Structure formats: structure tokens, C-alpha cells
Amino acid sequence: MVFDALKLVKPLLEGDEAAAWGVIQTYVQGGANLAYIYDVLLCKAMRHIGELWEANLISVADEHLASSVCDALLKRCKPSRAVPPTQGKAMLFCIEGEQHDLGIKMVASCFEECGLETRLYGKDLPLEYALLAALRWHPDIIGMSVSIVYHLPKLKTYVQELGSLAHHPTLLIGGRLTQMYDLRPYVGDSALIISDILRLQEWLALRAQSKAHAQ
């Protein structure tokens, strides 16, 4: 799987959207679904690029170029057919200070593909505005992304405040830190920690089955 993702690294770093799209199409033609494209190809490729940047093997400009191409690929990967929003409502965002929103965009596509009416608020959403949006819209699911360690105390506050909403939304926590640290001290039993897209799709499938049995 890592080898699959590495095929994308070179075209991403070179800003070659056409070549990167060609790699993705090879896997689509081989039967790869959206979760595989997101989780195994794009996420792992961008994670590897992040590691190259942390090791000073590429520049900030290189990383930004790769992110820009990845963003363009996400738009091309979105499902072409509209799925009726019969599974409830979800709001998604990166907590305040978080500037990396590629992952949350992938999550939004997965929610839409699974029949959830989805509002994507993007990067760097202050808690007060997240609360206001949730109070106005009453989402069934609130998904938050965190990727920087020193934002974890802030995440704890988000979980406490959003978890106290009267309509009791399900809180989901994602982002690269979920694969690096135990986040339970920060979220307790008030939120579910989802470490990757494949696990998210499994959870969404179980949720849909539960809703169907309850009807």
C-alpha cells in the first residue's frame, strides 16, 4: 500500500496534475473505490511529503505545490452521482489554528457519498462560530480535525462545549494526530476517534444499518 502511494509523490511534488490523475485512474480502472483512493493513495502520499518537509528534504514551496495539486485531485475524485441525503446532517471543520484541511475535505466527500447532508466549514474555525453554526443547524454529526500537538488542549474545550449541546450530536475526531497519539485523555468518552478514511466508512456503514433497523 505504501508503494502505491509513493507513485503519487513525484507528480505531486512536480505540480503535474495530469500525471497524478493518471496514477489515480490506473487504480480506479483496477476497481479501487473512493476510500482506497483517499486513504491509501492521497493521504499516504501527502503524509510522506510532510515527512520529507520535516526532514528538510523539500521546501515549504514544494509542500504547498503538492497540496495544491492534491486539492485539485480531490475535486476531480468527488462522486459524479448525487446521493439523496437520507442519513442525517454533518458539519465538518478544522479547529482554530489548524490550516491543513485536505483530510476534512476527503471526509466531506465520504459523508456525501453515504447520504449525509454535509456542511464543510474548512480550516481554522473558532469555537464560538462552531457553536453558533451547530445551534442554528442541529447537525447529527460534528467532525473535527486536529494535526498539531499543541492544539490538543484546545480540542478538549471544543469537545466539552459541543458535547454539551442539547440535541446531543455525535462528535468525531480525525486528523494525523489520531495515528500518532492516544487522544482519549483529551476527548474522553464524549467523542469517537477515527484514525483513517477506511475506518470512517466502516463506521458510517454500521450507522446506516442501525438507522435502517430502527425504522
C-alpha positions in Angstrom: 0.0 0.0 0.0 2.8 2.4 0.8 4.4 1.6 -2.6 1.1 2.6 -4.2 1.1 6.0 -2.5 4.8 6.6 -3.5 3.8 6.5 -7.1 1.9 9.8 -6.5 4.7 11.6 -4.7 6.8 12.6 -7.7 3.9 14.1 -9.8 2.5 15.9 -6.7 5.9 17.5 -5.9 6.4 18.5 -9.6 2.9 20.0 -9.8 1.9 17.6 -12.5 -1.8 17.2 -12.0 -2.3 15.3 -15.3 0.3 12.7 -14.3 -1.1 12.4 -10.8 -4.6 11.9 -12.1 -3.2 9.2 -14.5 -1.9 7.3 -11.5 -5.3 7.5 -9.7 -7.2 6.4 -12.9 -5.0 3.3 -13.1 -6.3 2.3 -9.7 -9.9 3.3 -10.4 -9.8 1.1 -13.5 -8.5 -1.7 -11.4 -11.5 -1.4 -9.1 -10.3 0.9 -6.4 -13.1 2.7 -4.5 -13.1 6.3 -3.2 -11.9 5.2 0.3 -8.9 3.5 -1.2 -8.0 6.5 -3.3 -8.3 8.8 -0.4 -6.8 6.7 2.4 -4.2 4.6 0.7 -3.1 6.9 -2.2 -3.7 10.6 -1.4 -3.4 10.5 2.4 -0.3 8.4 2.5 1.4 10.3 -0.3 0.8 13.6 1.4 1.9 12.2 4.7 5.2 11.1 3.1 5.6 14.6 1.6 5.1 16.1 5.0 7.8 13.8 6.4 10.2 15.0 3.6 9.5 18.6 4.6 10.1 17.8 8.3 13.4 16.3 7.3 14.3 19.4 5.3 14.5 17.4 2.1 11.9 19.6 0.4 10.9 23.3 0.8 7.7 24.8 2.1 7.0 25.8 -1.5 7.3 22.2 -2.6 4.9 21.1 0.1 2.4 23.9 -0.9 2.6 22.9 -4.5 1.9 19.3 -3.7 -1.1 20.3 -1.5 -2.5 22.5 -4.3 -2.4 19.6 -6.8 -3.9 17.2 -4.2 -6.7 19.7 -3.7 -7.4 19.7 -7.4 -7.4 15.9 -7.4 -10.0 15.8 -4.6 -12.4 17.9 -6.7 -12.0 15.5 -9.6 -12.5 12.5 -7.4 -15.8 13.6 -6.0 -18.7 11.2 -6.9 -20.5 12.3 -10.0 -23.9 10.9 -8.9 -25.8 12.7 -6.2 -26.8 10.6 -3.3 -30.1 11.6 -1.6 -29.3 13.0 1.9 -31.3 10.5 3.9 -28.8 9.7 6.6 -28.9 13.0 8.6 -26.7 16.1 8.7 -23.0 16.5 9.3 -20.9 19.6 9.9 -17.1 19.4 9.5 -14.2 21.7 10.3 -10.6 22.1 11.5 -10.3 23.6 14.9 -8.9 27.1 15.4 -5.3 27.4 14.3 -5.4 24.3 12.0 -4.5 25.2 8.4 -4.5 21.7 6.9 -7.9 20.9 5.5 -7.2 18.3 2.8 -8.3 15.4 5.1 -11.5 17.1 6.2 -12.4 17.6 2.5 -12.0 13.9 1.9 -14.2 13.2 4.9 -16.9 15.5 3.5 -16.9 13.6 0.2 -17.3 10.3 2.1 -20.2 11.7 4.1 -21.9 12.9 0.9 -21.3 9.6 -0.8 -23.0 7.9 2.2 -26.1 10.1 2.0 -25.4 12.7 4.7 -26.3 16.4 4.1 -22.8 17.9 4.7 -21.6 21.4 5.5 -17.8 21.9 5.3 -16.6 24.9 7.3 -12.9 24.3 6.3 -9.8 25.3 8.2 -9.3 27.4 11.4 -12.9 27.6 12.7 -13.1 29.3 16.2 -15.2 27.6 18.8 -17.7 30.4 19.1 -18.6 30.1 15.4 -18.7 26.3 15.5 -21.1 26.5 18.4 -23.3 29.1 16.6 -23.4 27.0 13.5 -24.3 23.9 15.4 -27.1 25.7 17.4 -28.6 27.0 14.2 -28.4 23.8 12.1 -28.6 21.0 14.6 -26.3 18.5 12.8 -26.4 14.9 13.8 -22.6 14.6 13.4 -19.9 17.1 14.2 -16.5 16.2 12.8 -13.3 18.0 13.9 -9.8 17.7 12.6 -6.6 18.3 14.5 -3.0 17.9 13.3 -0.8 20.0 15.6 0.1 18.7 19.1 -0.1 22.0 20.9 -3.7 22.4 19.8 -4.8 19.3 21.8 -5.8 21.3 24.9 -8.0 23.5 22.6 -9.5 20.3 21.2 -10.6 19.3 24.7 -12.5 22.5 25.1 -14.2 22.0 21.7 -15.3 18.5 22.7 -16.6 19.7 26.1 -18.6 22.6 24.6 -20.0 20.9 21.6 -20.7 17.8 23.6 -23.0 19.8 25.9 -25.4 20.8 23.1 -29.0 20.0 23.9 -29.5 17.9 20.7 -26.5 15.6 21.6 -24.7 15.3 18.2 -22.2 12.6 17.7 -18.7 14.0 17.8 -15.9 12.6 15.6 -12.2 13.4 15.9 -9.8 13.0 13.0 -6.5 14.2 11.7 -3.0 12.9 11.6 -2.5 13.0 15.4 -5.1 10.2 15.7 -2.5 7.8 14.3 0.4 9.2 16.4 -1.0 9.7 19.9 -3.7 8.4 22.3 -6.2 11.3 22.2 -8.6 9.8 24.8 -7.3 12.0 27.6 -8.4 15.0 25.6 -11.8 13.7 24.4 -12.8 11.1 27.0 -16.0 9.2 26.1 -17.6 12.2 24.6 -16.2 11.7 21.0 -15.2 8.9 18.7 -11.7 8.9 17.4 -11.5 8.0 13.7 -7.9 7.4 12.5 -8.4 7.0 8.8 -11.0 7.0 5.9 -11.4 3.3 5.8 -12.4 3.2 9.5 -14.7 6.1 8.8 -16.5 4.3 6.1 -16.9 1.2 8.3 -18.5 3.4 11.0 -20.8 5.1 8.5 -21.9 1.7 7.2 -22.7 0.4 10.7 -24.5 3.7 11.4 -26.7 3.3 8.3 -27.5 -0.3 9.2 -28.5 0.8 12.7 -30.8 3.5 11.4 -32.4 1.1 8.9 -33.1 -1.5 11.7 -34.6 1.3 13.9 -37.1 2.3 11.2 
